[in-house]
Amino acid sequence: MSGSLGRAAASLLRWPRGAGSGGLWALVARAAGSGGGGGRSADQLDALVKKDKVVVFLKGTPEQPQCGFSNAVVQILRLHGVQDYAAYNVLDDPELRQGIKDYSNWPTIPQVFLNGEFVGGCDILLQMHQNGDLVEELKKLGIRSMMLDEKQGQDSK
């Protein structure tokens, strides 16, 4: 039962498509993330990071990041037009916060996973954005970056 409950909580935390933050979303994220069902196993975390093409563990929500680094990750993803990704608020679940650090062997939040693989934190995602690697990694996932459209518009001028 706790496994299916964890999956249900994970699906509730999925960031909805499009803009639109709402009080209900924040309430659902808080309720789903604050369950007291024991620690997170490596298998549970493995399932979370592999469930979606893009997964972010952050402080706060995409609509309301609670730290500058989490906000930067959200903004980078928005620049590329990535809207359909799973986001997990580690501030609502201390066990998740420590569990994901242990799982990735990375000491800080936010953490970004692409296609189940750990990419890094804000600094790594920013570097990938700046050097063009993020466009290529998203393309491998079948996600067309909006940065390509912007570049084509500049090239045609």
Contacts in CASP RR format, 6 or more apart in sequence:
PFRMAT RR
TARGET T0000
AUTHOR 0000-0000-0000
METHOD contacts of the structure
MODEL  1
MSGSLGRAAASLLRWPRGAGSGGLWALVARAAGSGGGGGRSADQLDALVK
KDKVVVFLKGTPEQPQCGFSNAVVQILRLHGVQDYAAYNVLDDPELRQGI
KDYSNWPTIPQVFLNGEFVGGCDILLQMHQNGDLVEELKKLGIRSMMLDE
KQGQDSK
2 37 0 8 1.000
2 38 0 8 1.000
3 44 0 8 1.000
5 37 0 8 1.000
6 44 0 8 1.000
7 47 0 8 1.000
8 32 0 8 1.000
9 32 0 8 1.000
9 33 0 8 1.000
9 35 0 8 1.000
10 32 0 8 1.000
10 47 0 8 1.000
10 48 0 8 1.000
10 51 0 8 1.000
10 86 0 8 1.000
10 88 0 8 1.000
12 28 0 8 1.000
12 29 0 8 1.000
12 31 0 8 1.000
12 32 0 8 1.000
13 28 0 8 1.000
13 29 0 8 1.000
13 32 0 8 1.000
13 33 0 8 1.000
13 86 0 8 1.000
13 87 0 8 1.000
13 88 0 8 1.000
13 89 0 8 1.000
14 52 0 8 1.000
14 86 0 8 1.000
14 87 0 8 1.000
15 61 0 8 1.000
15 62 0 8 1.000
15 83 0 8 1.000
15 84 0 8 1.000
15 85 0 8 1.000
15 86 0 8 1.000
15 87 0 8 1.000
16 25 0 8 1.000
17 83 0 8 1.000
17 84 0 8 1.000
18 83 0 8 1.000
20 63 0 8 1.000
21 61 0 8 1.000
21 63 0 8 1.000
21 64 0 8 1.000
22 63 0 8 1.000
25 61 0 8 1.000
25 63 0 8 1.000
26 61 0 8 1.000
26 63 0 8 1.000
26 64 0 8 1.000
29 61 0 8 1.000
29 89 0 8 1.000
29 92 0 8 1.000
30 89 0 8 1.000
30 92 0 8 1.000
33 88 0 8 1.000
33 89 0 8 1.000
33 92 0 8 1.000
33 93 0 8 1.000
33 96 0 8 1.000
34 92 0 8 1.000
34 93 0 8 1.000
35 93 0 8 1.000
38 95 0 8 1.000
39 95 0 8 1.000
39 99 0 8 1.000
40 95 0 8 1.000
40 96 0 8 1.000
40 99 0 8 1.000
40 100 0 8 1.000
40 103 0 8 1.000
42 103 0 8 1.000
45 99 0 8 1.000
45 100 0 8 1.000
45 103 0 8 1.000
46 103 0 8 1.000
48 55 0 8 1.000
48 86 0 8 1.000
48 88 0 8 1.000
49 55 0 8 1.000
49 103 0 8 1.000
49 113 0 8 1.000
49 116 0 8 1.000
49 118 0 8 1.000
50 116 0 8 1.000
51 86 0 8 1.000
52 84 0 8 1.000
52 85 0 8 1.000
52 86 0 8 1.000
53 84 0 8 1.000
53 85 0 8 1.000
53 114 0 8 1.000
53 115 0 8 1.000
53 141 0 8 1.000
53 142 0 8 1.000
53 143 0 8 1.000
54 77 0 8 1.000
54 82 0 8 1.000
54 84 0 8 1.000
54 85 0 8 1.000
54 86 0 8 1.000
54 112 0 8 1.000
54 113 0 8 1.000
54 114 0 8 1.000
54 141 0 8 1.000
54 143 0 8 1.000
55 85 0 8 1.000
55 86 0 8 1.000
55 87 0 8 1.000
55 88 0 8 1.000
55 112 0 8 1.000
55 113 0 8 1.000
55 116 0 8 1.000
56 62 0 8 1.000
56 73 0 8 1.000
56 74 0 8 1.000
56 77 0 8 1.000
56 85 0 8 1.000
56 86 0 8 1.000
56 87 0 8 1.000
56 88 0 8 1.000
56 110 0 8 1.000
56 111 0 8 1.000
56 112 0 8 1.000
56 113 0 8 1.000
57 87 0 8 1.000
57 88 0 8 1.000
57 90 0 8 1.000
57 96 0 8 1.000
57 97 0 8 1.000
57 100 0 8 1.000
57 109 0 8 1.000
57 110 0 8 1.000
57 111 0 8 1.000
58 65 0 8 1.000
58 67 0 8 1.000
58 70 0 8 1.000
58 73 0 8 1.000
58 74 0 8 1.000
58 87 0 8 1.000
58 88 0 8 1.000
58 89 0 8 1.000
58 90 0 8 1.000
58 109 0 8 1.000
58 110 0 8 1.000
59 65 0 8 1.000
59 66 0 8 1.000
59 67 0 8 1.000
59 69 0 8 1.000
59 70 0 8 1.000
59 89 0 8 1.000
59 90 0 8 1.000
59 91 0 8 1.000
59 109 0 8 1.000
59 110 0 8 1.000
60 66 0 8 1.000
60 67 0 8 1.000
60 70 0 8 1.000
60 89 0 8 1.000
60 90 0 8 1.000
60 91 0 8 1.000
60 92 0 8 1.000
61 87 0 8 1.000
61 89 0 8 1.000
62 74 0 8 1.000
62 77 0 8 1.000
62 87 0 8 1.000
65 71 0 8 1.000
65 73 0 8 1.000
65 74 0 8 1.000
66 91 0 8 1.000
67 109 0 8 1.000
68 122 0 8 1.000
69 108 0 8 1.000
69 109 0 8 1.000
69 110 0 8 1.000
69 121 0 8 1.000
69 122 0 8 1.000
70 109 0 8 1.000
70 110 0 8 1.000
70 122 0 8 1.000
72 122 0 8 1.000
72 125 0 8 1.000
72 126 0 8 1.000
73 110 0 8 1.000
73 112 0 8 1.000
73 121 0 8 1.000
73 122 0 8 1.000
73 125 0 8 1.000
76 125 0 8 1.000
76 126 0 8 1.000
76 129 0 8 1.000
76 134 0 8 1.000
77 83 0 8 1.000
77 85 0 8 1.000
79 129 0 8 1.000
79 146 0 8 1.000
79 147 0 8 1.000
80 129 0 8 1.000
80 134 0 8 1.000
80 135 0 8 1.000
80 138 0 8 1.000
80 143 0 8 1.000
80 145 0 8 1.000
80 146 0 8 1.000
80 147 0 8 1.000
81 145 0 8 1.000
81 146 0 8 1.000
82 138 0 8 1.000
82 143 0 8 1.000
82 145 0 8 1.000
88 96 0 8 1.000
88 100 0 8 1.000
90 96 0 8 1.000
90 97 0 8 1.000
90 100 0 8 1.000
90 109 0 8 1.000
91 97 0 8 1.000
97 109 0 8 1.000
100 109 0 8 1.000
100 111 0 8 1.000
101 107 0 8 1.000
101 108 0 8 1.000
101 109 0 8 1.000
101 111 0 8 1.000
104 111 0 8 1.000
104 118 0 8 1.000
104 120 0 8 1.000
106 118 0 8 1.000
106 120 0 8 1.000
106 121 0 8 1.000
108 121 0 8 1.000
110 121 0 8 1.000
110 122 0 8 1.000
111 118 0 8 1.000
111 120 0 8 1.000
111 121 0 8 1.000
112 118 0 8 1.000
112 119 0 8 1.000
112 120 0 8 1.000
112 121 0 8 1.000
112 124 0 8 1.000
112 125 0 8 1.000
113 119 0 8 1.000
114 137 0 8 1.000
114 138 0 8 1.000
114 141 0 8 1.000
115 140 0 8 1.000
115 141 0 8 1.000
119 125 0 8 1.000
119 128 0 8 1.000
119 137 0 8 1.000
125 134 0 8 1.000
127 133 0 8 1.000
128 134 0 8 1.000
128 137 0 8 1.000
132 147 0 8 1.000
134 145 0 8 1.000
135 145 0 8 1.000
135 147 0 8 1.000
135 148 0 8 1.000
138 144 0 8 1.000
138 145 0 8 1.000
139 145 0 8 1.000
END
